[in-house]
Amino acid sequence: MTSPRTRISAVAATVLTLGLLTGGCGSGDGGGGGGEDVRTAPSAPPATGTGPYPTPTPPPTATASVAPPGADAPARPRPSGTGEARGSTVRPEDVDPADADKVGEGALTALWTYDTAADSGPHDAGLRAADAGWLTEAYADRLRAHQPQSVPGAQWQEWAEHGARTAVVPEKTEDAAKPPDSETEAWRQWTVTATPEGREGWKGEPVVSAVYVQLTRATADEPWRVADVTVR
């Protein structure tokens, strides 16, 4: 099914930007159910162009407050006997920490890599990304502290029946409105395609999301880390 284009709040995000992954009532946006309506207006300065970028001048004083896909899926007992989840194999130490593109790509790959044979829901991918070190401490803490209310829905259940794991392909799709990088802040736009692949050659319909990423670092000598993710 077609994924609704939604913005995800930091403490109550819709699963995957695809309502079928979460149960409950519809959000009123024409998409599948996502429990309570959790979408909020962004806290970032007014956007320019087509992306939720801050106004370049004056410098932004607030950032978009969002969480990655799956942040609203609650922790439930994992399937017995399935072992550890097969998350993204790319780690922060495997990429150039001074390259915002590489850090953003690696973080998004981790955030969208789900393993239904071991994960209780998409939120587990966010926790793995936080533990791996892709995110700023503040963003990682928000994900760890979040207590989701809704449960994975019909599409997640379909994927789980096939023991599916997502193959993730991020592709940069930036527009001319993107602010120039500073020494301590960078914005990126990606199209993330997550394709569920299961046992015996089963492959589900890809989920495609437009994703905006804010990366920050305290000084130019420190590694980039993802500070926010917005899905539209």
Order of alpha helices (4+ residues) and beta strands (2+ residues): alpha-alpha-alpha-alpha-beta-beta-beta-beta
